């Protein structure tokens, strides 16, 4: 599994299956199925924690609605990814340096969030954009904080893989 911590570093997490290599060699299908089941459980758990921690925008599509997990079961080992295809996802996660952002999306947000319309909404959006151009934006760290807060639970779930293999071969 891979993510970014609060410092913006990519976090890769690998679970060592060497203790159960004999099971894996003897029961490859049960081992693969157990890994798929437990990695899926871990990813669903993390997804259920990341989404509520993700800022809610003005829509029509919200960043939290784009968060998904994907399993890679082709080849060895089975792996999973939790993320978003949204271009601005990384900027929301990590924050940004000062830059002048486009006004239109901010204006849409101002209209939906505060009820301003027309020139008033545009003026407020411009003020926000100007502040971003001077200060940047703070990161929400929804992936990094979720990982940091829930790493031990993910490890517990993955440590159940040997039990799951045994359950499947009985």
Buried (B, 14 or more C-beta within 10 A) or exposed (E): BBBBBBEEEEBEBEBEBEEBEEBBEEBEEBBBBBBBBBBBBBBBBBBEBBBEBBEEBBEEEBBBBBBEBEBEBEEEEBBBEBBBEBEBBBBBBBBBEEEEBEBEBBBBBBBBEEEBEEEBBBEBBBEBBEEBEEEBBEBBBBBBBBBEEBEEEBEEBBEBBBEBBBEBEE
